Amino acid sequence: MTPLERAWYRDSAWLGLLAPLEWLYRAVVARRREAYRTGRRAVWQPPVPVVVVGNLSVGGTGKSPLVAWLVRWLGDNGWRPGIVSRGYGGKSERYPLAVTAETPVAQSGDEPLMLARQTGVPVVVDPERSRAARWLIEHAKCDIVVADDGLQHYALGRALELVVVDARRGFGNRHCLPRGPLREPLQRLRDVDALIGNGGDVPSAGDEEGVTPRFSLTLAPLSWRHLASGERHPVERPPFAPTESVAALAGIGHPQRFFDTLEALGIAHEKHAFGDHHRFSAADLPKDASVVVMTAKDAVKCMDFVDERCWALDVEAIPEPAFVAWWADRVEGWKGD
């Protein structure tokens, strides 16, 4: 965490000095959303359902694993899903950018490349997500689109909004930027279709109580993947000895979540936390460690310089059964549309 992020989640008293900037930010956000609601700004309504998986807070909450689960479920149930993303951290000379397993991460960003490799479904990156959705519908013949992030991208119409919340960190001090971590006020939760707690129950925010369905999911370790060879090992049988020195790298929204997972697996390690979407280089690989483990999201940024010591711990989202039933019911309602 950066010092500012730590202050948000500790609700440091000095943040009160930022109250005037928060009021200004909230006014801008409200005005912008009202412009889309009243038609002063154009909203493109796609001819297929669009599911937005987003969050209310700055930083990662575990959206991408849920996106991967959703498109796999959709594919298994007769749909042709595609994924759109802004491609944060990447820059392409032209958009829309159709992401394949071979796309340079510097063009696509880490999460779109990870999703393209994990799911095999069409993934398109574009700062204008509505343009990316058009491409998927017209060129990939997708009949449903899942947006990885984009809750605040109102130019793209949507059939369903799912908000993922880090169950441990919750909503921080419940203030908007820059006084707190929220991109929009908590009242926004009244309008979404479901709240999903990553790692447990969604902390109560008060504003959505009794209005928005609440579910939970867990991120379960799936396998160890050797980055140089692609070799995989079951998660319960680590491919390195307990006596080896392990360095754990995490450049995600909440690195401690990755470190906690390693501890739960009994992997003693030295922590190396980086900022979300950190651009890794060979210099970031600790020289004195005999094993280097990292998240799948970080691994896609390290493939050009990994060595024989490097492994990724792949995980998968496991939503609670109540969410699966709720989701299936919602999707069934779109078949006749």
C-alpha positions in Angstrom: 0.0 0.0 0.0 1.1 3.6 -0.6 1.1 5.9 2.4 -2.2 7.5 1.1 -3.9 4.1 0.8 -2.8 3.2 4.4 -4.3 6.5 5.6 -7.6 5.7 3.8 -8.0 2.4 5.5 -6.9 3.7 8.9 -9.1 6.8 8.5 -6.2 9.1 9.5 -7.4 12.4 11.0 -5.4 14.5 8.6 -7.5 13.3 5.7 -10.2 15.8 7.0 -8.1 18.5 5.4 -9.1 17.0 2.0 -12.8 17.4 2.6 -13.2 20.4 0.2 -11.5 18.4 -2.6 -13.8 15.5 -1.9 -16.9 17.7 -2.2 -15.6 19.0 -5.5 -14.9 15.4 -6.7 -18.4 14.2 -5.7 -20.0 17.1 -7.5 -18.2 16.3 -10.7 -19.1 12.6 -10.4 -22.8 13.4 -9.8 -22.9 15.9 -12.7 -21.3 13.4 -15.1 -23.6 10.5 -14.1 -26.6 12.8 -14.5 -25.5 13.8 -18.0 -25.7 10.2 -19.1 -28.9 9.5 -17.2 -30.7 12.4 -18.9 -29.3 11.8 -22.4 -27.0 14.9 -22.5 -24.2 12.4 -23.1 -24.8 9.5 -25.4 -25.1 5.9 -24.1 -24.8 3.1 -26.6 -27.2 0.2 -25.8 -25.8 -3.0 -27.4 -28.0 -5.5 -29.0 -26.7 -8.2 -26.6 -26.5 -8.3 -22.8 -23.5 -6.6 -21.2 -22.4 -7.6 -17.7 -20.2 -5.1 -16.0 -17.9 -6.5 -13.2 -16.6 -3.5 -11.3 -15.7 -2.0 -8.0 -16.4 1.1 -6.0 -12.9 1.5 -4.6 -9.5 2.4 -6.1 -7.3 -0.7 -6.4 -7.9 -4.4 -7.0 -10.7 -6.3 -5.4 -10.5 -9.6 -7.4 -12.7 -8.7 -10.4 -10.7 -10.5 -13.0 -11.0 -14.0 -11.5 -14.7 -13.5 -11.3 -14.7 -12.4 -15.0 -12.9 -15.6 -15.9 -15.5 -17.7 -14.0 -18.4 -15.9 -15.6 -17.2 -16.4 -19.2 -16.3 -20.1 -18.6 -19.8 -20.6 -17.2 -21.4 -18.8 -20.1 -19.3 -20.9 -22.6 -20.4 -24.1 -20.8 -24.0 -23.0 -21.1 -24.2 -22.3 -24.8 -23.2 -18.6 -25.0 -20.5 -17.0 -27.0 -19.0 -14.6 -24.5 -16.3 -11.9 -25.1 -14.4 -9.7 -22.7 -13.9 -5.9 -22.9 -11.3 -4.0 -20.9 -9.8 -0.6 -20.8 -6.3 -2.2 -20.7 -4.9 -0.3 -17.9 -1.1 -0.2 -18.0 -0.9 -0.9 -21.7 -0.8 1.4 -24.7 -1.5 0.4 -28.3 -1.0 2.4 -31.5 -4.6 1.7 -32.5 -7.8 0.5 -30.9 -9.8 -1.6 -30.7 -7.0 -4.1 -29.9 -7.9 -7.8 -30.1 -5.8 -9.5 -27.4 -4.3 -12.9 -28.1 -1.9 -15.0 -26.0 1.0 -13.5 -28.0 0.0 -9.8 -27.6 2.8 -7.8 -25.9 1.7 -6.9 -22.4 3.0 -3.4 -23.0 0.1 -3.0 -25.5 -2.7 -4.9 -23.8 -2.1 -4.3 -20.1 -1.7 -7.2 -17.6 -5.3 -8.2 -16.8 -6.5 -8.5 -20.5 -3.5 -10.6 -21.5 -4.0 -12.8 -18.4 -7.7 -13.3 -19.2 -7.0 -14.1 -22.9 -4.6 -16.8 -21.9 -6.7 -18.2 -19.1 -10.1 -18.3 -20.8 -9.5 -18.5 -24.6 -12.5 -16.3 -25.3 -12.2 -13.1 -27.4 -10.7 -10.2 -25.4 -10.7 -6.6 -26.8 -9.1 -3.6 -25.2 -10.1 0.0 -25.9 -10.4 3.1 -23.7 -13.8 3.5 -25.3 -15.4 0.2 -24.1 -18.5 0.7 -26.2 -16.2 0.5 -29.3 -14.6 -2.7 -28.0 -18.1 -4.2 -27.4 -19.1 -3.3 -31.0 -16.0 -5.1 -32.3 -16.8 -8.3 -30.3 -20.4 -8.3 -31.5 -19.6 -7.6 -35.2 -16.3 -9.5 -35.7 -16.2 -12.2 -33.0 -20.0 -12.8 -33.2 -20.3 -12.7 -29.4 -23.8 -12.9 -28.0 -22.9 -11.6 -24.6 -20.2 -9.2 -23.4 -18.5 -9.1 -19.9 -16.7 -5.9 -19.0 -13.7 -6.3 -16.7 -14.1 -3.1 -14.7 -16.1 -0.2 -16.2 -18.7 0.5 -13.5 -18.1 4.2 -14.1 -17.9 3.9 -17.9 -21.5 5.0 -18.5 -21.2 5.4 -22.3 -21.6 1.6 -22.5 -25.1 0.4 -21.7 -25.4 -2.6 -19.5 -27.9 -5.3 -18.5 -26.3 -6.2 -15.2 -23.8 -4.6 -12.7 -21.8 -6.7 -10.3 -19.6 -5.0 -7.7 -16.7 -6.9 -6.2 -15.6 -5.9 -2.7 -12.5 -6.9 -0.8 -14.1 -8.5 2.2 -11.2 -7.7 4.5 -10.6 -4.1 3.5 -14.2 -3.2 2.8 -14.8 0.4 1.8 -12.0 2.0 3.8 -13.1 5.2 5.5 -16.1 5.4 3.2 -15.1 8.7 1.7 -14.6 9.6 -2.0 -11.3 10.6 -3.6 -9.0 12.1 -2.6 -10.1 11.8 1.1 -10.9 8.2 0.7 -10.7 5.2 -1.7 -14.2 5.5 -3.2 -14.7 6.3 -6.9 -18.4 7.0 -6.2 -20.4 7.6 -3.1 -21.7 4.5 -1.3 -25.3 5.4 -2.4 -24.2 4.1 -5.8 -24.6 0.6 -4.4 -28.4 1.0 -4.4 -28.3 0.8 -8.2 -26.1 -2.2 -8.8 -27.5 -5.7 -9.2 -25.3 -7.6 -6.7 -22.5 -7.1 -4.3 -19.9 -9.9 -4.1 -17.4 -10.2 -1.2 -14.0 -11.6 -2.2 -12.9 -13.7 0.8 -16.0 -13.4 2.9 -19.2 -11.5 3.5 -19.5 -8.0 2.1 -18.9 -5.4 4.9 -22.1 -3.4 5.6 -22.1 0.0 3.9 -25.5 1.0 5.3 -26.7 2.6 2.1 -27.4 -0.6 0.2 -28.8 -2.5 3.2 -31.9 -4.6 2.2 -31.7 -3.4 -1.4 -28.8 -5.1 -3.1 -28.3 -8.9 -3.1 -25.0 -9.9 -1.4 -22.9 -12.9 -2.1 -19.4 -14.1 -1.5 -16.6 -15.9 -3.4 -13.2 -17.4 -2.6 -10.1 -17.4 -4.6 -8.8 -21.0 -4.5 -5.2 -21.9 -5.4 -5.3 -24.1 -8.5 -1.8 -25.1 -9.5 1.9 -24.1 -9.6 3.0 -23.1 -13.1 6.7 -23.0 -14.1 7.0 -19.8 -16.1 10.0 -20.9 -18.3 8.5 -24.3 -19.3 4.8 -24.1 -18.7 5.0 -27.3 -16.5 2.3 -27.5 -13.9 2.1 -29.1 -10.4 -0.8 -29.7 -8.1 -1.2 -27.0 -5.6 -0.9 -29.5 -2.7 2.5 -30.7 -4.0 4.8 -27.7 -4.3 7.6 -28.2 -6.9 10.3 -27.0 -4.5 11.7 -28.2 -1.2 10.6 -26.7 2.2 14.2 -25.8 2.8 14.6 -23.6 -0.2 14.4 -19.8 0.2 11.3 -18.5 -1.5 10.7 -14.9 -2.6 7.1 -13.9 -3.2 6.4 -11.1 -5.6 3.0 -9.3 -5.8 2.1 -6.2 -7.8 -1.7 -6.4 -7.2 -4.2 -4.2 -5.5 -3.8 -6.0 -2.2 -0.5 -7.9 -2.1 -1.2 -9.3 1.4 -3.9 -11.4 0.0 -1.3 -13.3 -2.1 1.1 -13.6 0.9 -1.8 -14.9 3.1 -2.5 -17.6 0.5 1.1 -18.8 0.5 1.1 -18.9 4.3 -2.1 -21.0 4.2 -0.3 -23.4 1.9 2.6 -23.7 4.3 5.0 -21.9 2.0 7.6 -19.9 4.1 8.5 -16.8 2.0 10.0 -13.4 2.0 7.5 -10.7 0.9 8.1 -8.3 -2.0 5.1 -6.0 -2.4 4.7 -3.7 -5.3 2.0 -1.3 -6.5 -0.9 -2.5 -8.5 0.0 -2.9 -12.2 3.7 -2.5 -11.4 5.9 -2.8 -14.5 8.4 -5.5 -13.5 11.9 -5.8 -14.8 14.6 -8.3 -14.3 16.0 -6.2 -11.4 12.8 -7.0 -9.4 13.7 -10.7 -9.2 15.5 -11.2 -5.9 19.0 -12.6 -6.6 19.4 -14.4 -3.3 16.3 -16.5 -3.5 16.3 -20.1 -4.9 12.6 -19.9 -5.8 10.5 -16.9 -6.9 6.7 -17.2 -6.8 4.2 -14.6 -8.1 0.6 -14.1 -9.1 -0.7 -15.0 -12.6 -1.4 -11.3 -13.2 2.3 -10.4 -12.5 3.6 -13.4 -14.4 2.4 -12.0 -17.8 4.6 -9.0 -17.2 7.7 -11.1 -16.4 7.8 -13.6 -19.3 10.6 -11.9 -21.2 13.1 -12.2 -18.3 12.0 -15.1 -16.1 14.5 -17.8 -15.2 14.3 -21.4 -14.0 13.5 -20.2 -10.4 10.2 -18.5 -11.4 6.7 -20.0 -10.7 3.2 -18.6 -10.8 0.4 -19.7 -8.4 -2.7 -19.9 -10.5 -6.0 -19.4 -8.7 -9.7 -19.7 -9.6 -12.8 -17.9 -8.3 -15.3 -20.1 -6.5 -18.6 -18.2 -6.0 -21.0 -19.4 -3.3 -23.8 -21.7 -4.6 -26.4 -19.0 -3.9 -24.7 -16.6 -6.4 -24.5 -19.4 -9.0 -28.2 -20.0 -8.7 -29.0 -16.2 -8.8 -26.7 -15.7 -11.8 -28.2 -18.6 -13.7 -31.7 -17.2 -13.2 -30.7 -13.8 -14.5 -29.0 -15.2 -17.6 -31.9 -17.5 -18.3 -34.1 -14.4 -18.5 -32.0 -13.0 -21.4 -32.4 -16.0 -23.7 -35.7 -14.8 -25.0 -34.6 -11.2 -25.5 
